[in-house]
């Protein structure tokens, strides 16, 4: 599935792919995954993620005509009412096990991390920011690097404070180091 995603993103970045011979196999594979129900879609409307079923080319609606979320569709009665008018809809394709953010990409720590976040922050899966971090590796790397720099800087300040206050160590300040280096350079060149 990851290779399909990568090839579709690459083709989409090319712009018009109508006459590209690589496009047809990728989009046929995508259509097959949609048809088999391996891929579902959701769209954020009025702050809610509503379900769009690309296999049947429909937006699932409740008995009152309102747009349905995946949480609402996990109720068998609501699911049955929403899919009643759709011909040949597979009742096995219910929404009882869904994930907005796929933690499987994190390997062994994915499941324990999901369980922990569900306990601490219920509803975290609907976060757009978290979804972006999980799907965009470059963004996740940048955020990780920024957090690391911040934490390491904080650790440096803490260690310096501890060394100065508790251990009595007086390090050379950066201005003093620059001044000494400048004098050494000027004296050596003169």
C-alpha positions in Angstrom: 0.0 0.0 0.0 2.9 2.3 0.7 4.4 1.8 -2.8 1.0 2.6 -4.3 0.8 5.8 -2.2 4.3 6.8 -3.2 3.7 6.2 -6.9 0.4 8.2 -6.9 2.0 11.1 -5.1 4.9 11.1 -7.6 2.5 11.0 -10.5 0.4 13.8 -9.0 3.5 15.9 -8.6 4.2 15.6 -12.3 1.0 17.5 -13.1 -0.9 16.2 -16.1 -0.5 12.4 -16.3 -3.1 11.6 -18.9 -0.5 10.4 -21.4 2.0 9.0 -19.0 2.3 5.2 -19.4 3.2 4.8 -15.7 0.0 6.3 -14.6 -2.5 3.7 -15.8 -1.1 0.7 -13.8 -0.9 2.9 -10.6 -4.4 4.1 -10.9 -5.7 0.7 -11.8 -4.1 -0.7 -8.6 -5.6 2.3 -6.7 -9.1 1.5 -8.2 -8.7 -2.2 -7.2 -7.9 -1.2 -3.6 -10.9 1.0 -3.5 -13.1 -1.7 -5.0 -11.9 -4.2 -2.4 -12.6 -1.8 0.4 -9.0 -1.5 1.4 -9.2 2.2 1.1 -11.8 4.5 2.6 -12.0 8.2 2.6 -13.1 11.0 4.9 -13.5 14.7 4.4 -13.6 17.4 7.1 -16.7 19.5 6.8 -17.8 21.9 9.6 -15.2 20.5 11.9 -16.3 16.9 11.6 -14.8 14.1 9.6 -17.6 12.7 7.4 -17.3 9.4 5.6 -17.1 9.3 1.8 -17.2 5.9 0.2 -15.4 6.1 -3.1 -16.3 2.5 -4.0 -20.0 3.3 -4.3 -19.4 7.0 -5.1 -21.5 8.2 -2.2 -21.4 10.2 1.0 -23.1 8.2 3.7 -26.1 10.0 5.3 -28.3 9.2 8.3 -32.0 8.7 8.2 -32.5 12.5 8.8 -30.3 13.2 5.8 -27.3 14.4 7.9 -23.7 13.5 7.1 -22.3 10.7 9.1 -19.0 10.3 10.9 -17.1 7.1 11.3 -18.1 7.1 15.0 -21.8 7.2 14.1 -21.4 4.5 11.5 -19.8 2.1 14.0 -23.4 1.8 15.4 -24.9 -1.2 13.5 -28.4 0.4 13.3 -27.1 3.7 11.9 -24.8 1.8 9.5 -27.7 -0.4 8.3 -30.0 2.7 7.8 -27.2 4.6 5.9 -26.4 1.7 3.5 -30.0 0.4 3.0 -30.5 2.3 -0.2 -27.1 1.4 -1.7 -27.4 -1.6 -4.0 -24.9 -4.5 -3.4 -23.3 -2.8 -0.4 -21.2 -5.3 1.6 -22.4 -5.3 5.2 -19.0 -6.6 6.2 -17.5 -3.3 5.3 -18.6 -1.7 8.6 -16.9 1.1 10.4 -16.3 -0.6 13.8 -12.6 -0.8 13.3 -11.3 2.4 11.8 -8.3 4.6 12.2 -7.7 8.1 11.1 -4.1 7.9 12.0 -2.4 4.7 11.1 0.0 3.8 14.0 1.1 0.7 12.2 3.8 2.8 10.5 5.6 3.1 13.8 6.2 -0.7 14.0 6.3 -2.3 17.4 5.6 0.9 19.4 2.5 1.7 17.4 -0.1 -0.3 19.3 1.1 0.6 22.8 1.4 4.2 21.8 -2.2 4.2 20.5 -3.5 2.6 23.7 -1.6 5.1 25.8 -2.8 8.1 23.8 -6.4 6.8 23.9 -6.3 6.8 27.7 -4.6 10.2 28.0 -6.0 12.1 25.1 -9.4 10.7 23.9 -10.2 11.9 20.4 -6.5 12.4 19.4 -7.0 10.4 16.2 -9.0 13.2 14.7 -6.2 15.7 15.0 -5.2 17.1 11.6 -1.7 18.0 12.9 -1.1 14.5 14.1 -2.3 13.1 10.8 0.2 15.3 9.0 3.0 14.3 11.3 2.3 10.6 10.6 1.9 10.9 6.9 4.8 13.4 6.1 8.1 11.9 7.1 10.0 15.1 6.4 7.7 17.1 8.6 7.9 14.6 11.4 11.7 14.6 11.1 11.8 18.4 11.3 9.5 18.5 14.3 11.6 15.8 16.0 14.8 17.8 15.3 13.3 21.0 16.7 12.0 19.3 19.8 15.5 17.7 20.3 17.3 21.0 19.9 14.9 22.6 22.4 15.4 19.8 24.9 19.1 19.6 24.5 19.4 23.4 24.9 17.3 23.1 28.1 19.6 20.3 29.3 22.7 22.5 28.6 21.3 25.4 30.5 20.4 23.1 33.4 23.8 21.5 33.5 25.5 24.9 33.3 23.4 26.2 36.2 24.2 23.1 38.2 27.9 23.4 37.5 28.0 27.1 38.4 25.8 27.0 41.5 26.5 23.6 43.0 30.0 22.7 41.8 31.5 26.2 41.7 32.7 25.8 38.1 33.1 29.1 36.3 33.3 28.5 32.5 34.6 31.0 30.1 31.9 33.1 28.5 31.6 33.1 24.8 32.5 36.8 24.6 35.7 36.1 26.5 36.5 33.2 24.2 36.0 35.3 21.1 38.1 38.1 22.6 41.0 35.7 23.4 40.8 34.1 19.9 40.9 37.6 18.3 43.9 38.6 20.3 45.7 35.4 19.6 45.0 35.9 15.8 46.1 39.5 15.8 49.2 38.9 17.9 50.2 35.9 15.7 49.8 37.9 12.5 51.7 41.0 13.7 
